[in-house]
């Protein structure tokens, strides 16, 4: 990975102090010319010939009106005999870092190696006063990040609580990364193209800005595989823009589109495919001011457009509040409320029917533990508290059969007929939140540094007027 500013400048634009656009920088990176070629990309209006320049793998056929990703990097790409790209590709700019999850064949699912690479990114920018933003993006056309590599997590089989589970090292480092992103004094912008699930939610939800696209599919589907929504979900899901909506999404694993994500506050902006390069270019062409939320919002808003996907959630927000609000302390109470809504008929009847189907497919244990985690998370004082709680819950799931059975049915045998354990008693649910016996507890101690002072930053952030804002990243 290109990690130093001087090396990056020298490789891409010969040490110039100027900041060329992202496509221009890539076209000047000589070692990449053999496999990257420019293509014309349709603009947001969708008309051919009114495009910007993007990039695609030479062997890849470009047969669609919009180019979806800027580029992909072969996992073992070499520059000067040195491996420059693992499954996380980092391109350093003067004021920011472009970070691409580079595992498109697996929908950019997170591995332990990728978590460590991302942690390194945030470690590197800790003392880099000129770096103010991390731009997270997923390689390929299908996903930002579809979660964690669950097959590797279930491979060892269930492990009793009186023994240490090797899989917990992944959770320990993943949750630490989630906390680091949330508390780092640097702006994180995530582009949620395609599938954004599980671990992908964890590295984006705790950032400052989350940009949806027309094909965004956001979900926390863990209850359907016998697990629970983790990565800080017990903190941010009870705090969604509408009461009960986070619990509804966590229990059902409902997949939502760009319009629904924007309505619930899960996404902060939405852009069309053809505007992706313009937005990235704009962000990567600015060298300061990222600590000012209004300034960053002004960079993003010119590309924001109202999504056109149908909204099947907002019309049922009242029903969601009645059925999944904090007044329900048990899964059975929620199911009874949904059944009552279905029995009344009317506009919410079909929604209630679909919701019952999702709840009936989920693991009863996962539902009970998830609801308890959400109720506790709603009362928690910090994300740190929730992540440390979720670490205990994750460890207990690795000692029970449902997670392994759920992965088998969904991803291994694919018969989609899991044999779930019976619904747990309240005492059995409490076991998931008890102190660990053999496993060291997760203790998050990272403290963010205070934002840089005007003196440290070398002057106030550059304020751009409306005319200048329209030109940032396009010169």
C-alpha positions as CSV (number, residue, x, y, z in Angstrom):
1,X,0.0,0.0,0.0
2,X,1.2,3.5,-0.8
3,X,1.6,5.0,2.7
4,X,3.9,8.0,2.6
5,X,2.9,11.4,1.1
6,X,6.2,12.0,-0.6
7,X,6.2,8.6,-2.2
8,X,2.7,9.1,-3.3
9,X,3.4,12.5,-4.8
10,X,6.5,11.2,-6.6
11,X,4.7,8.2,-8.0
12,X,1.6,10.1,-9.2
13,X,2.5,13.6,-10.1
14,X,6.3,14.0,-9.8
15,X,6.3,15.8,-6.5
16,X,4.0,18.6,-7.6
17,X,2.3,20.5,-4.8
18,X,-0.9,20.5,-6.8
19,X,-3.7,18.0,-6.1
20,X,-5.0,16.5,-9.4
21,X,-8.3,14.7,-9.6
22,X,-8.5,11.1,-8.7
23,X,-8.8,9.7,-12.2
24,X,-5.8,12.0,-13.3
25,X,-3.7,10.7,-10.4
26,X,-4.5,7.1,-11.3
27,X,-3.7,7.6,-14.9
28,X,-0.3,9.0,-14.0
29,X,0.5,6.1,-11.7
30,X,2.8,4.4,-14.3
31,X,2.9,0.9,-12.9
32,X,-0.9,0.7,-13.1
33,X,-1.1,1.6,-16.8
34,X,-0.8,-2.0,-17.9
35,X,-4.1,-3.0,-16.4
36,X,-6.1,0.2,-16.0
37,X,-7.7,2.1,-18.9
38,X,-9.9,5.2,-18.9
39,X,-13.6,4.8,-19.9
40,X,-16.4,7.3,-20.3
41,X,-18.9,7.3,-17.5
42,X,-22.5,8.6,-17.9
43,X,-23.3,11.7,-15.8
44,X,-26.2,11.8,-13.4
45,X,-28.6,12.8,-16.1
46,X,-28.0,9.3,-17.6
47,X,-27.2,10.6,-21.1
48,X,-24.3,9.0,-23.0
49,X,-21.6,11.4,-24.0
50,X,-22.1,13.7,-21.0
51,X,-19.7,11.8,-18.8
52,X,-16.6,12.0,-16.8
53,X,-13.5,9.8,-17.0
54,X,-13.4,6.7,-14.8
55,X,-11.4,3.5,-14.8
56,X,-12.0,-0.2,-15.3
57,X,-10.0,-3.3,-15.5
58,X,-8.8,-3.8,-19.1
59,X,-10.2,-7.3,-19.2
60,X,-13.6,-6.2,-17.9
61,X,-16.3,-5.6,-20.4
62,X,-17.9,-2.2,-20.0
63,X,-21.5,-2.6,-21.2
64,X,-23.5,-0.5,-18.9
65,X,-24.4,3.2,-19.0
66,X,-22.8,4.0,-15.6
67,X,-19.4,3.0,-14.4
68,X,-19.9,1.9,-10.7
69,X,-16.5,1.9,-9.2
70,X,-13.3,4.0,-9.9
71,X,-11.1,1.0,-10.2
72,X,-10.1,-2.4,-8.7
73,X,-6.6,-3.5,-7.6
74,X,-5.4,-7.0,-8.0
75,X,-4.8,-8.5,-4.6
76,X,-1.1,-9.3,-5.3
77,X,-0.3,-6.3,-7.3
78,X,3.5,-5.5,-7.2
79,X,5.3,-2.2,-7.6
80,X,9.1,-2.4,-7.6
81,X,9.0,-6.0,-6.3
82,X,7.0,-5.0,-3.3
83,X,3.4,-6.1,-2.7
84,X,1.4,-2.9,-2.6
85,X,-2.2,-4.2,-2.2
86,X,-3.6,-6.7,0.2
87,X,-7.4,-6.8,0.6
88,X,-7.3,-3.1,1.6
89,X,-5.9,-0.6,-0.8
90,X,-4.9,2.8,0.5
91,X,-4.2,5.8,-1.6
92,X,-2.9,8.8,0.4
93,X,-3.7,12.3,-0.6
94,X,-2.4,15.6,0.9
95,X,-5.4,16.0,3.2
96,X,-7.1,12.6,3.1
97,X,-6.9,8.9,2.6
98,X,-8.8,6.9,0.0
99,X,-9.3,3.4,1.5
100,X,-10.8,0.7,-0.7
101,X,-12.0,-2.7,0.6
102,X,-10.5,-4.8,-2.1
103,X,-12.1,-8.3,-1.9
104,X,-14.9,-8.0,-4.5
105,X,-15.0,-11.8,-5.1
106,X,-16.3,-12.1,-1.5
107,X,-18.4,-9.0,-1.5
108,X,-15.6,-7.3,0.4
109,X,-16.4,-9.3,3.5
110,X,-14.0,-8.5,6.4
111,X,-11.2,-10.8,7.4
112,X,-9.0,-10.3,10.4
113,X,-6.2,-9.1,8.1
114,X,-8.5,-6.5,6.6
115,X,-9.6,-5.3,10.1
116,X,-5.9,-4.9,11.0
117,X,-5.2,-3.0,7.8
118,X,-8.0,-0.6,8.6
119,X,-6.8,-0.2,12.1
120,X,-3.4,0.7,10.7
121,X,-5.0,3.4,8.6
122,X,-6.5,5.1,11.7
123,X,-3.2,4.6,13.6
124,X,-1.3,6.3,10.8
125,X,-3.5,9.3,10.7
126,X,-3.5,9.8,14.4
127,X,-0.4,12.0,14.3
128,X,-0.8,13.1,10.7
129,X,-2.1,16.6,11.2
130,X,-2.6,17.2,7.5
131,X,-4.9,14.2,7.1
132,X,-8.4,15.2,8.0
133,X,-10.6,12.6,6.2
134,X,-10.8,8.9,5.5
135,X,-12.9,8.0,2.4
136,X,-14.1,4.3,2.6
137,X,-15.2,2.6,-0.5
138,X,-15.7,-1.0,-1.7
139,X,-14.2,-2.5,-4.8
140,X,-16.4,-4.1,-7.4
141,X,-20.0,-3.4,-8.4
142,X,-21.9,-5.4,-5.8
143,X,-21.0,-4.4,-2.3
144,X,-19.4,-1.9,0.0
145,X,-19.0,-4.7,2.5
146,X,-21.3,-7.6,3.0
147,X,-20.2,-8.4,6.6
148,X,-17.6,-10.5,8.2
149,X,-16.2,-13.8,7.1
150,X,-18.6,-16.0,9.1
151,X,-17.4,-19.3,7.5
152,X,-14.1,-18.8,9.2
153,X,-15.8,-18.0,12.5
154,X,-17.8,-21.2,12.6
155,X,-15.0,-23.5,11.4
156,X,-13.8,-24.5,14.8
157,X,-17.2,-25.5,16.0
158,X,-18.9,-24.6,19.3
159,X,-16.4,-24.0,22.2
160,X,-17.5,-24.2,25.9
161,X,-17.4,-21.0,27.9
162,X,-14.7,-22.4,30.2
163,X,-12.2,-22.4,27.3
164,X,-10.8,-19.6,25.2
165,X,-12.2,-19.4,21.7
166,X,-9.7,-18.4,19.0
167,X,-12.5,-16.7,16.9
168,X,-12.8,-14.1,19.6
169,X,-9.6,-12.4,18.4
170,X,-11.6,-11.3,15.3
171,X,-14.4,-9.8,17.4
172,X,-11.9,-8.2,19.7
173,X,-10.1,-6.4,16.9
174,X,-13.2,-5.7,14.9
175,X,-15.0,-4.0,17.9
176,X,-11.9,-2.1,18.7
177,X,-11.9,-0.8,15.1
178,X,-15.5,0.2,15.4
179,X,-14.8,2.2,18.5
180,X,-11.7,3.7,16.9
181,X,-13.7,5.0,13.9
182,X,-16.4,6.4,16.2
183,X,-13.9,8.3,18.4
184,X,-11.2,9.3,16.0
185,X,-10.8,13.1,15.6
186,X,-10.9,12.6,11.8
187,X,-13.9,12.6,9.4
188,X,-14.9,9.3,7.9
189,X,-17.0,9.3,4.7
190,X,-18.4,5.9,3.5
191,X,-19.9,5.2,0.1
192,X,-22.5,2.5,0.7
193,X,-22.8,1.1,-2.8
194,X,-24.5,-2.3,-3.1
195,X,-24.6,-4.6,-0.1
196,X,-23.8,-3.0,3.3
197,X,-24.3,-5.6,6.0
198,X,-23.0,-6.7,9.3
199,X,-19.3,-5.8,9.6
200,X,-19.8,-3.3,6.7
201,X,-22.4,-1.5,8.8
202,X,-19.9,-1.5,11.7
203,X,-17.2,0.4,9.8
204,X,-19.7,2.9,8.3
205,X,-22.4,3.5,10.9
206,X,-19.9,5.0,13.4
207,X,-18.5,7.4,10.8
208,X,-19.6,10.9,10.3
209,X,-21.0,10.7,6.7
210,X,-22.7,7.8,5.0
211,X,-23.5,8.2,1.3
212,X,-26.1,5.8,-0.1
213,X,-26.4,5.0,-3.8
214,X,-29.4,3.7,-5.9
215,X,-28.4,0.1,-5.4
216,X,-27.7,0.3,-1.6
217,X,-29.0,-2.7,0.3
218,X,-28.5,-2.1,4.0
219,X,-29.2,-4.9,6.6
220,X,-28.2,-6.4,9.9
221,X,-29.4,-10.0,9.0
222,X,-27.7,-11.9,11.9
223,X,-30.9,-13.2,13.6
224,X,-31.5,-15.3,10.4
225,X,-28.2,-17.1,10.9
226,X,-28.5,-17.7,14.7
227,X,-26.3,-14.7,15.7
228,X,-27.2,-11.2,16.8
229,X,-26.6,-7.6,15.4
230,X,-23.2,-6.6,16.8
231,X,-20.6,-4.1,15.8
232,X,-22.2,-1.5,18.1
233,X,-25.7,-2.1,16.9
234,X,-27.0,-2.2,20.4
235,X,-25.9,1.5,20.7
236,X,-26.9,3.1,17.3
237,X,-30.0,1.0,16.4
238,X,-32.1,2.1,19.4
239,X,-31.1,5.6,18.5
240,X,-32.4,5.7,15.0
241,X,-34.5,8.7,13.8
242,X,-37.8,6.9,14.6
243,X,-38.8,5.1,17.7
244,X,-38.8,1.3,17.3
245,X,-37.2,1.4,13.9
246,X,-33.8,0.1,15.0
247,X,-35.3,-2.7,17.0
248,X,-37.5,-3.6,14.0
249,X,-34.5,-3.8,11.7
250,X,-32.4,-5.7,14.3
251,X,-34.9,-8.4,15.0
252,X,-36.2,-8.9,11.5
253,X,-33.0,-8.4,9.5
254,X,-35.1,-6.4,7.1
255,X,-33.2,-5.2,4.0
256,X,-33.7,-1.6,3.3
257,X,-32.9,0.4,0.1
258,X,-31.4,3.9,-0.3
259,X,-34.7,5.8,0.2
260,X,-35.4,3.9,3.4
261,X,-31.9,4.3,4.7
262,X,-32.1,8.1,4.1
263,X,-35.5,8.3,5.8
264,X,-34.3,6.5,8.9
265,X,-31.1,8.5,9.2
266,X,-28.9,5.5,8.5
267,X,-27.6,7.3,5.4
268,X,-26.8,11.0,5.4
269,X,-26.7,11.6,1.6
270,X,-27.6,9.9,-1.6
271,X,-25.9,10.2,-5.0
272,X,-26.6,8.7,-8.5
273,X,-24.1,6.4,-10.1
274,X,-22.8,9.0,-12.5
275,X,-22.0,11.4,-9.7
276,X,-19.7,9.1,-7.7
277,X,-16.5,10.3,-9.4
278,X,-17.5,13.9,-9.0
279,X,-18.1,13.5,-5.3
280,X,-15.0,11.6,-4.7
281,X,-13.0,14.0,-6.7
282,X,-14.3,16.9,-4.7
283,X,-13.6,15.3,-1.4
284,X,-10.1,14.3,-2.3
285,X,-9.2,17.7,-3.8
286,X,-9.7,19.5,-0.5
287,X,-6.8,19.6,1.9
288,X,-8.4,21.1,5.1
289,X,-11.6,22.0,6.8
290,X,-12.8,18.4,7.4
291,X,-13.3,19.1,11.1
292,X,-16.1,21.5,10.3
293,X,-19.3,19.4,9.7
294,X,-21.0,22.3,7.8
295,X,-18.0,22.5,5.5
296,X,-18.1,18.8,4.7
297,X,-21.8,18.9,4.2
298,X,-21.3,21.7,1.7
299,X,-18.9,19.5,-0.2
300,X,-21.4,16.6,-0.4
301,X,-24.7,18.4,-0.9
302,X,-24.1,19.5,-4.5
303,X,-24.1,15.8,-5.5
304,X,-27.0,14.8,-3.3
305,X,-30.2,13.9,-5.1
306,X,-33.5,12.6,-3.9
307,X,-33.6,8.8,-4.3
308,X,-36.2,7.2,-6.5
309,X,-36.5,3.8,-4.9
310,X,-39.9,3.1,-3.3
311,X,-40.1,3.6,0.5
312,X,-41.8,0.7,2.1
313,X,-40.8,1.6,5.6
314,X,-41.9,5.2,6.3
315,X,-45.6,4.5,5.6
316,X,-45.5,2.0,8.5
317,X,-43.5,4.0,11.1
318,X,-46.5,4.3,13.4
319,X,-47.1,0.6,13.3
320,X,-43.3,0.0,13.9
321,X,-43.5,2.3,16.9
322,X,-46.5,0.4,18.3
323,X,-45.0,-3.0,17.7
324,X,-41.3,-2.5,18.3
325,X,-41.2,0.4,20.7
326,X,-39.5,0.3,24.2
327,X,-42.8,-0.6,25.8
328,X,-42.2,-4.2,24.7
329,X,-39.9,-6.1,27.0
330,X,-40.2,-9.6,25.4
331,X,-40.2,-11.0,21.9
332,X,-43.7,-12.6,22.5
333,X,-45.1,-9.1,23.3
334,X,-43.7,-7.8,20.0
335,X,-45.1,-10.8,18.0
336,X,-48.5,-10.3,19.7
337,X,-48.5,-6.7,18.7
338,X,-47.6,-7.5,15.1
339,X,-50.4,-10.1,15.0
340,X,-52.8,-7.6,16.3
341,X,-51.8,-5.2,13.6
342,X,-52.3,-7.8,11.0
343,X,-55.7,-8.8,12.3
344,X,-57.0,-5.2,12.1
345,X,-56.3,-5.2,8.4
346,X,-55.9,-1.8,6.6
347,X,-52.7,-0.3,5.3
348,X,-50.4,-2.0,7.7
349,X,-51.7,-5.6,7.2
350,X,-49.3,-6.6,4.5
351,X,-46.4,-5.1,6.4
352,X,-47.4,-7.1,9.5
353,X,-47.6,-10.3,7.4
354,X,-44.1,-9.8,6.0
355,X,-42.8,-8.9,9.4
356,X,-44.2,-12.0,11.0
357,X,-42.6,-14.1,8.3
358,X,-39.2,-12.6,9.0
359,X,-39.6,-13.1,12.7
360,X,-40.7,-16.8,12.2
361,X,-37.5,-17.5,10.2
362,X,-35.1,-16.2,12.8
363,X,-33.6,-18.1,15.6
364,X,-35.7,-17.7,18.8
365,X,-32.6,-17.4,20.8
366,X,-31.2,-14.7,18.6
367,X,-34.5,-12.8,18.8
368,X,-34.5,-12.9,22.6
369,X,-30.9,-12.0,23.1
370,X,-31.0,-9.2,20.4
371,X,-34.0,-7.6,22.1
372,X,-32.3,-7.7,25.5
373,X,-29.2,-6.2,24.0
374,X,-31.2,-3.4,22.4
375,X,-33.0,-2.6,25.6
376,X,-29.7,-2.5,27.5
377,X,-28.0,-0.5,24.7
378,X,-30.8,2.1,24.8
379,X,-29.8,2.8,28.5
380,X,-26.1,2.7,27.9
381,X,-24.0,5.8,28.3
382,X,-21.5,5.1,25.5
383,X,-20.7,3.0,22.5
384,X,-17.8,1.6,24.4
385,X,-20.1,0.2,27.0
386,X,-22.2,-1.5,24.3
387,X,-19.3,-3.0,22.4
388,X,-17.9,-4.5,25.6
389,X,-21.3,-5.9,26.3
390,X,-21.6,-7.3,22.8
391,X,-18.2,-9.0,23.2
392,X,-19.7,-11.1,26.0
393,X,-22.7,-11.9,23.9
394,X,-20.7,-12.9,20.9
395,X,-18.6,-15.3,23.0
396,X,-21.7,-17.0,24.4
397,X,-23.1,-17.5,20.9
398,X,-19.9,-19.3,20.0
399,X,-20.7,-21.8,22.7
400,X,-24.2,-22.5,21.5
401,X,-25.4,-24.5,18.5
402,X,-27.7,-21.9,16.7
403,X,-25.0,-19.8,15.1
404,X,-23.3,-22.9,13.6
405,X,-26.7,-24.3,12.5
406,X,-27.7,-21.0,10.9
407,X,-24.5,-20.7,8.9
408,X,-24.8,-24.3,7.8
409,X,-28.4,-23.8,6.5
410,X,-27.7,-20.5,4.8
411,X,-24.2,-20.7,3.5
412,X,-22.9,-24.3,3.5
413,X,-25.7,-26.7,2.7
414,X,-28.0,-23.9,1.6
415,X,-31.1,-25.8,2.4
416,X,-32.5,-22.8,4.4
417,X,-34.0,-25.2,6.9
418,X,-32.2,-24.5,10.2
419,X,-33.1,-26.6,13.2
420,X,-33.2,-23.9,15.9
421,X,-32.9,-24.5,19.6
422,X,-36.1,-23.7,21.6
423,X,-36.8,-20.2,22.8
424,X,-34.6,-19.5,25.8
425,X,-35.9,-18.7,29.3
426,X,-35.1,-15.3,30.9
427,X,-32.4,-16.9,32.9
428,X,-30.8,-18.4,29.8
429,X,-30.9,-15.0,28.1
430,X,-29.1,-13.5,31.1
431,X,-26.2,-15.9,30.6
432,X,-25.3,-14.1,27.4
433,X,-24.5,-10.9,29.3
434,X,-22.7,-12.5,32.2
435,X,-18.9,-11.9,32.8
436,X,-16.7,-14.2,30.8
437,X,-15.1,-17.1,32.6
438,X,-12.0,-18.0,30.5
439,X,-11.9,-15.3,27.8
440,X,-10.3,-11.9,28.7
441,X,-12.9,-9.2,28.6
442,X,-12.9,-6.5,25.9
443,X,-11.6,-3.3,27.4
444,X,-11.6,-0.3,25.2
445,X,-9.3,2.4,26.4
446,X,-8.6,4.5,23.4
447,X,-9.2,8.2,24.0
448,X,-9.6,10.5,21.1
449,X,-7.3,13.5,20.9
450,X,-8.8,17.0,20.9
451,X,-9.3,18.6,17.5
452,X,-6.3,20.6,16.3
453,X,-6.2,24.2,17.3
454,X,-6.1,27.0,14.8
455,X,-2.4,27.4,15.6
456,X,-1.7,23.7,15.0
457,X,-3.7,23.6,11.8
458,X,-1.9,26.6,10.4
459,X,-4.9,28.9,10.2
460,X,-8.6,28.6,9.9
461,X,-10.2,26.1,7.5
462,X,-10.6,27.4,4.0
463,X,-14.2,28.7,3.5
464,X,-15.4,28.4,-0.1
465,X,-18.2,30.5,-1.5
466,X,-21.0,29.0,-3.7
467,X,-19.1,29.5,-6.9
468,X,-15.9,28.0,-5.5
469,X,-17.8,25.0,-4.1
470,X,-19.1,24.1,-7.5
471,X,-15.6,23.9,-8.9
472,X,-13.9,22.0,-6.1
473,X,-12.6,18.7,-7.5
474,X,-13.5,19.5,-11.1
475,X,-10.5,21.6,-12.1
